Amino acid sequence: MAKYKTIIGRAELLDLPARLLTDIPAKTDTGAYLSSIHATNIREVKKKNGKTVLKFNLLEGHGAYNYSREIEMPNFEKTKVENSFGEQQERYKVEFKVRIGGKVFRTPFTLADRSKKVFPILLGRTLLNKRFLVDTDIAHIDRKQLKEKLKDWLAKDDKMDESVA
């Protein structure tokens, strides 16, 4: 463990180097235990060799980030997560190698539909502990710009819904 912790802000850019995804907007949430990442089309698939893998589309369809990847993870588990309203959800949990604040490490994420949230990633305490100090005065992302981009994207999404109906 490093002698000094890195200071990060309430909003940061995160990289998933093994997935070739960089500068993903992430919100720091010291109240959340686990980190969460936007994923869609989450499903368990049985391979020909009899093993089950988890497949999902990572970051697909989130208005704040333009790139996505279809991911296949051999190691996953289900976990119960409680939201801020006290409601429990069962989610899949996977581990990714991340780069944030100049540090590279592996950390768990739950997979969730964050398409209606401004940030596709939420950074929880398991990622932050023993690595970072959070200074809420700092934000390496302009939240207003992100919200505006997301608002435009949601407006397009609403128009698509109307044309289908």
C-alpha positions in Angstrom: 0.0 0.0 0.0 1.2 3.5 -0.9 2.3 5.7 2.0 0.2 8.6 0.7 -3.3 8.3 -0.7 -4.2 10.0 -4.0 -6.8 12.8 -3.8 -9.7 12.4 -6.2 -12.8 14.5 -6.7 -16.6 14.0 -6.7 -16.3 13.2 -10.4 -13.4 11.4 -12.2 -12.5 9.8 -15.4 -11.9 6.0 -15.2 -10.2 3.7 -17.7 -10.7 0.0 -18.3 -7.4 -0.7 -20.0 -8.0 -4.4 -20.7 -11.2 -3.4 -22.5 -9.7 -0.5 -24.4 -12.2 1.9 -22.9 -10.8 5.3 -21.6 -12.1 8.5 -20.0 -15.3 7.0 -18.8 -17.2 9.5 -16.5 -17.6 8.2 -13.0 -19.2 9.7 -9.9 -17.7 9.2 -6.5 -20.1 8.0 -3.8 -18.7 7.4 -0.4 -22.1 6.1 0.8 -22.1 3.2 -1.7 -20.4 0.0 -0.6 -19.8 -1.4 -4.1 -19.0 0.3 -7.3 -21.6 0.0 -10.1 -21.2 0.1 -13.9 -23.7 0.5 -16.7 -24.5 -2.8 -18.5 -27.3 -4.1 -20.6 -28.4 -7.4 -22.1 -27.0 -9.3 -19.0 -27.4 -13.0 -19.3 -25.8 -16.3 -18.2 -24.7 -18.5 -21.2 -23.8 -22.2 -21.0 -20.8 -22.9 -23.2 -20.2 -26.1 -25.2 -17.7 -27.3 -22.5 -20.5 -27.1 -19.9 -19.2 -24.0 -18.1 -21.4 -21.0 -17.6 -20.2 -17.5 -18.4 -21.8 -14.1 -18.0 -22.3 -12.1 -21.1 -23.3 -8.4 -21.2 -23.0 -5.2 -23.2 -20.8 -2.8 -21.2 -21.7 0.9 -21.4 -23.9 0.3 -24.4 -26.7 2.9 -24.7 -25.5 5.3 -22.1 -25.7 8.9 -23.3 -22.6 10.1 -21.5 -20.2 7.7 -23.2 -19.9 6.8 -26.9 -18.3 3.4 -26.8 -19.3 0.0 -25.6 -18.0 -3.6 -25.6 -19.7 -7.0 -25.5 -18.1 -8.7 -22.6 -17.9 -12.4 -21.6 -16.8 -13.1 -18.0 -16.1 -16.6 -16.7 -15.9 -15.4 -13.1 -19.0 -13.7 -11.7 -21.4 -14.0 -8.8 -24.7 -12.7 -7.7 -25.0 -10.3 -4.8 -27.7 -8.3 -3.0 -27.5 -4.6 -3.2 -29.6 -2.1 -1.2 -30.4 1.2 -2.8 -30.7 4.6 -1.0 -34.5 3.9 -0.5 -33.7 0.6 1.4 -34.9 -1.6 -1.5 -32.9 -4.7 -2.2 -31.9 -5.9 -5.7 -30.0 -8.9 -6.8 -27.2 -8.0 -9.2 -24.3 -9.7 -10.9 -20.9 -8.8 -9.6 -17.7 -8.9 -11.7 -14.2 -7.7 -11.4 -12.4 -5.3 -13.7 -8.9 -3.9 -13.9 -9.2 -0.1 -13.7 -7.0 3.0 -13.9 -8.0 6.0 -11.9 -6.0 8.8 -10.4 -2.8 7.3 -11.7 -3.4 4.0 -10.0 -4.1 0.6 -11.7 -5.8 -2.2 -9.8 -8.6 -4.8 -9.9 -11.9 -4.1 -8.2 -15.5 -5.4 -8.1 -18.4 -3.8 -9.8 -22.1 -4.6 -9.8 -23.8 -4.5 -13.2 -26.8 -2.2 -13.4 -28.9 -0.2 -15.8 -27.6 3.3 -15.3 -29.0 4.7 -18.5 -31.2 7.3 -16.7 -28.3 8.4 -14.5 -25.8 11.2 -15.5 -22.7 9.0 -14.8 -22.4 5.4 -16.2 -20.1 4.5 -13.3 -20.5 4.9 -9.6 -17.4 4.6 -7.4 -18.1 2.9 -4.1 -16.0 2.4 -0.9 -14.5 -0.9 -1.9 -12.8 0.9 -4.8 -11.9 4.0 -2.7 -10.7 2.5 0.6 -7.0 2.5 1.3 -6.3 4.1 -2.1 -8.0 7.5 -2.3 -9.1 10.6 -0.3 -12.1 12.3 -1.8 -12.1 16.1 -2.0 -15.7 17.2 -2.9 -14.4 20.6 -4.1 -12.7 18.8 -7.0 -14.4 17.5 -10.1 -12.3 16.4 -13.1 -15.5 16.3 -15.2 -17.9 19.2 -16.0 -21.2 17.8 -14.7 -23.2 20.5 -16.5 -21.8 19.4 -19.8 -22.5 15.8 -19.1 -26.1 16.5 -18.0 -26.6 18.6 -21.2 -25.2 15.7 -23.4 -27.4 13.2 -21.5 -30.5 15.5 -21.8 -30.0 15.7 -25.6 -29.6 11.9 -25.7 -32.7 11.3 -23.6 -34.7 13.6 -25.9 -33.7 11.5 -28.9 -34.6 8.4 -27.0 -38.1 9.8 -26.2 -38.6 10.6 -29.9 -37.7 7.1 -30.8 -40.3 5.8 -28.3 -43.0 8.0 -29.9 -42.2 6.8 -33.4 -42.5 3.1 -32.3 -45.8 3.6 -30.4 
